[in-house]
Amino acid sequence: MTSTSLKQRVTTKILRQFGRPHGVPGRLVGWVMAHRASNRQRSLWVVSLLDVQPTDRVLEVGFGPGLAIAELARLANQGHVYGIDHSDAMVRRTRKRNAAAIRTQRVTLLHTSVDRLPHFDKQLDAIVAVNSLGFWPNPTQQLSELRGLLRPGGRIALASQPRCAGATADTTARAGRELHDRLTQAGFTQARMETLPLAPPVACVLATNPAEEQQGLFRLRAVSPMSVVLLAGEPPRWR
Ligand SMILES: C[S@@+](CC[C@H](N)C(=O)[O-])C[C@H]1O[C@@H](n2cnc3c(N)ncnc32)[C@H](O)[C@@H]1O
């Protein structure tokens, strides 16, 4: 085996660990994600953009070491925070970190994948996913299912900080555009992108689940260009 292919195999194995930390390397990856300053900064920043209200019911998909879950629980202190992650190691780690809020039934963390979403008894106000969508099996399909869990007017924030070797501001901008396109294809509206200038930068795309009458209007706009002129003003901006 050449040294290049060995390097590639090691890189692929490490990347897989970030997509589903497990075993001893998974514990190490969990520790890195929990302690890397940029991970903490981006999680707090994304949550701050989501405009969480005290009574909000919020879901995080792919919470990893749980930095955003802790912040969401602090803000939605009369609501409820749900998290799903398909890594058993991350679920155990984050349950420990949030033990007090779980005991008082303000946080629920479930070991499942985004393509096997649990049932929620009431609609959610907001959904967040940070550096997670890139690992989902069929992101646009899953975004559309996630939209089905949100109340009309509910918000979503998807963030990406590309961690591939040599990632630059351009890599981030491309990642942001992909998030934007997927959200639009999944039926979200009012998508807008914000950037946090880290190295590399973080892109966060925020969007809204339209109210039913708006959904009808957007469908109409999609089929009839004339209706764009006759019926549609741009919808109010999110936030
Ligand atoms: C790179 S880590 C990011 C963790 C955390 N959001 C952060 O920013 O520190 C990606 C996380 O998403 C989870 N994940 C990946 N694919 C998933 C899926 N299909 N369903 C649920 N969780 C998933 C992984 O297990 C991992 O914990």
The ligand as an SDF file (V2000), in Angstrom:
LIG
                    3D

 27 29  0  0  0  0  0  0  0  0999 V2000
  -19.6150   16.4720   13.0280 C   0  0  0  0  0  0  0  0  0  0  0  0
  -20.7120   16.0150   14.3230 S   0  0  0  0  0  0  0  0  0  0  0  0
  -21.3510   17.6280   14.8200 C   0  0  0  0  0  0  0  0  0  0  0  0
  -21.8780   17.6060   16.2230 C   0  0  0  0  0  0  0  0  0  0  0  0
  -22.4620   18.9210   16.7430 C   0  0  0  0  0  0  0  0  0  0  0  0
  -23.6370   19.3040   16.0190 N   0  0  0  0  0  0  0  0  0  0  0  0
  -21.4280   20.0120   16.7070 C   0  0  0  0  0  0  0  0  0  0  0  0
  -21.5110   20.9160   15.8690 O   0  0  0  0  0  0  0  0  0  0  0  0
  -20.5150   19.9720   17.5380 O   0  0  0  0  0  0  0  0  0  0  0  0
  -22.0980   15.2940   13.4640 C   0  0  0  0  0  0  0  0  0  0  0  0
  -23.1010   14.6570   14.4070 C   0  0  0  0  0  0  0  0  0  0  0  0
  -24.2630   14.3300   13.6380 O   0  0  0  0  0  0  0  0  0  0  0  0
  -24.6530   12.9990   13.9670 C   0  0  0  0  0  0  0  0  0  0  0  0
  -25.3430   12.4200   12.8010 N   0  0  0  0  0  0  0  0  0  0  0  0
  -24.8190   12.1870   11.5750 C   0  0  0  0  0  0  0  0  0  0  0  0
  -25.7330   11.6140   10.7640 N   0  0  0  0  0  0  0  0  0  0  0  0
  -26.8750   11.4810   11.5090 C   0  0  0  0  0  0  0  0  0  0  0  0
  -28.1580   10.9320   11.2340 C   0  0  0  0  0  0  0  0  0  0  0  0
  -28.4470   10.3810   10.0510 N   0  0  0  0  0  0  0  0  0  0  0  0
  -29.0930   10.9570   12.2090 N   0  0  0  0  0  0  0  0  0  0  0  0
  -28.7900   11.5020   13.4270 C   0  0  0  0  0  0  0  0  0  0  0  0
  -27.5820   12.0090   13.7510 N   0  0  0  0  0  0  0  0  0  0  0  0
  -26.6250   12.0080   12.8010 C   0  0  0  0  0  0  0  0  0  0  0  0
  -23.3340   12.2830   14.3000 C   0  0  0  0  0  0  0  0  0  0  0  0
  -23.5390   11.1160   15.0660 O   0  0  0  0  0  0  0  0  0  0  0  0
  -22.5680   13.3640   15.0350 C   0  0  0  0  0  0  0  0  0  0  0  0
  -22.8490   13.3520   16.4150 O   0  0  0  0  0  0  0  0  0  0  0  0
  1  2  1  0
  2  3  1  0
  2 10  1  0
  3  4  1  0
  4  5  1  0
  5  6  1  0
  5  7  1  0
  7  8  2  0
  7  9  1  0
 10 11  1  0
 11 12  1  0
 11 26  1  0
 12 13  1  0
 13 14  1  0
 13 24  1  0
 14 15  1  0
 14 23  1  0
 15 16  2  0
 16 17  1  0
 17 18  1  0
 17 23  2  0
 18 19  1  0
 18 20  2  0
 20 21  1  0
 21 22  2  0
 22 23  1  0
 24 25  1  0
 24 26  1  0
 26 27  1  0
M  CHG  2   2   1   9  -1
M  END
$$$$
